[in-house]
Amino acid sequence: EECIITLVNLLEDNFMLAKEILGVFLNVNDPYVKEGIYCAVYGVVLRARNFNGAAELADAIVDDIFSGEEVYNNIIVRAHGKGIIDYLKYVGVEFKFDINKVNPPYNSKWYDNIPSTEDIDKYKIEYNKEINEQYKYSVNAIIDSMATNTGERAMCYGDFGRYTFEGWIEPWEHHFIAQDLSNIVTKTIFDNYGYDSELHGEFDLKITRNHYNNNSERIGKKYQRI
């Protein structure tokens, strides 16, 4: 939050620099970072006293978020992007693009294949008391945490999977099986967001061991929330 506020202050009344910042993070593969950048730019727009470069900024946002084969697949980023465009339109900025591009419904695609529990279990590291690299079990912590109160994992659900994740998807519970969605999330964490025990495992192991004495969260948990 402090980083976002600082960035808003740095970019205030400088839409062209805000556009450059978006360009720097154009291909970042961490949606958490993209959310923060777009939140900051949204703040810059709402605090603006002049709108020089606003049309160019809007063009960059539409190209980044709304012009691909699939609209950027993150509801918070999309909401920030749409909010920026809507506000600029409200204050009278004229655009060259079709404003309908930023309005839902979006062309998001559903998954061709929903991974099964067996598919997810292939990511697991089998316990071996001889293994020295304990950090590798950080992968298992994600899988266990994402187990919901439905399906094959109902008897060994994780607190996050049951209470947090299932709470988020409750409005759609009649349309989806919670564990199917959880499996999609888990596969995405490993295959798309690139969680890697070699990079993140040592940190996550320390957090897990000091769970009751530390306010920090596992990196794996961060990806679960995303």
N, C-alpha and C positions, 0 to 999 in steps of 0.2 A: 504493500500500500504506500509506504513512504517513497519507494522508487517511482511509482506512478505519479505521485504528487510532485516530486522533483522534476520529472520529465515534463509535466504540464507547465511548470514554471519556466523551464528552459525553452520550451517551444512556443510560449505565449506570443500571439500575434505574428507568428512566423509560419504561415501555412506551407511555404515552399520547403522549409527545413523539415516540417512534419512529413511532407511527401517523401523527402529523401530518407527519413527514418523508416518509413514503410518499405521503401525500396531495399534498404539494408537487410531487413528481416523478411523479405519477400518469400524466400524458400526455406525459412526455418521450419523444422519438422517437429517442434514442440508447441502444441496448441496453447499451453499455459503461458508461454512467452508472447505469442500472438495476441492472446486475450489482453495481456497487460499493455502492449503497445497500442492496440486499438482503443482501450479504455482511456489511455493518456491522450491520444489524439482527439477523442470525443470530448474530453475535458477542455482541451485547447479550443476546440470549435465553440463550445458553450460559453467560454469566457472571452471570446474574440471581440475586439473593439473596431477592427477593420477586417475586411474580407478579401484583401489582395491575395491572389493565388488560390482562392477557395475552389474555383471551377477545376483547376488542375489537380488539386487534392482529391476532389470528388471523382475525377476521371481515374486516378490511380487506385482509389478504393474499389470502384466498379470493376476495373481490370483485374484486381487482386482477388476479390471475393465473389463477384457475381457474374463474371463473363466466361468462366470455364465450362467444360462439358458438365461438370457437377458443381453447384454452388458450394462454397467452402463448408465442410462438414463439421461445423462447431456452432451451436446455437448462440453462444455468447458473442463470438466474433461476428456472426451474421447480425445479431441485434445491435451491436455497437456500430457496425458499418451502416446499417439501415438508419440508425438514429442520427448519425452524422449527415447522411444525405438528406433525410427528412428535415433536419434543422436548417441546413443550408438552403433548401428549397423554401422554407418558411420565411427566411430573412431576405429572400429575393434573388439568390444566386441562380443564374441561368446555366443549364446543362446542355451539352450536345448529345448526350446519350438518352435512350428511352428510359424514363423514370420507372417504367413497369419492371425493368430488370431487377430492381431491388425489392420488389414486392412479392410476398409468398402467393401461391405455393411455389416452393423451390424444386429444382430438378434433382434432389438427392436420390440416390439409388439404394435399394435394399440389397441384402447380401445374397449372393447366388447359393452359397452353402453355409449352413449354420453348423459350427463345429460341435461334435458330440463330446460327452464327458470323456470318452476314450481318447479322442483327439487331444483334449486338454491335458490328460494324464501323461501324454508323451513328452510334455515339457518338464515333468517332474524329475527331480534328482532322487534316485532311490537311496534310502538311508543305508549308510555303511559305517560302522563304528571305527573302521580303519581309516576313513577319509580324513585328511588333514585340512582341506579347504572348506571349513564350515560355512564360509560366506556363500557357497554355491546353493545352500538351502534357502537363500532369500527368494529364489524362484518359487519354492513350495509355499512360502509365506503368502505370496500373491494368490496362488491357486486356492489355498485353504481359506484365505480371507474373503474370496469372491464366491465361496459356496453359499447357495441360497437355501431357503427352507422348503424347496420343491425339488422334485425329481430324485435322481439317484444320490444326491449329496444331502438329502434332507436330514439324515441322522448325524451329520458332521458339519453343519453349516458354520460359516464364519460370522462374527458379529457384524462386520461391515456388510457382508453379503445379505444377511437377513434383515438387519434393522435399517441400515443406510441405503443400500442399493435397492432393496425391495420397496423401501419407503418412497424412493424417487419414482419408481415405475408403477406404483400402485394404481394411478389413474388409467393405466393401459392394461391392467392385469387380465382383462377379459379378451385381449387381443394377442397376448404373447405369453409364453412360458418363461418365468423368471430365470430359470437356470440356462435356457437357450440364450437369453440376452447376456447373462453373466459370462457364458462361454465365448460369445462374440467379443465382449470387453477384454477378457483375458487373452485371447488370441491377438487382439489389436495391440495390447500392451507389449507383447513380445515381438510381433512381426512388423508392426507399423511404427510404434514409438521407440522400439529398440532397447527395452529394458535388458540389461546385461549384468549378470552377477559378477563378472570380472571387473566391471566399472562401478557398480552400485552396491554389491553384496556386502563389503566390509562395513560401509556406513549403515546399511539397513540392519545388519546383525547387531551392531552396537545399540541402535535405537530399540530393537526388539528386546535386548537384554536389560535395557534401562527404562523399560516401558513406564514404570510407575514413578520414575524420578526425572523424566525428561519430557519437555513439552514439544520436542521436535517430532516429525513424522517420517516414516519410511519414504524413500523415493518411490518405491513400489506403490505405496498408498497414494502418493501424489498422482501417479498415472492412473490408479483406480478411479480417483475423483474426476480426472479429465475425461 
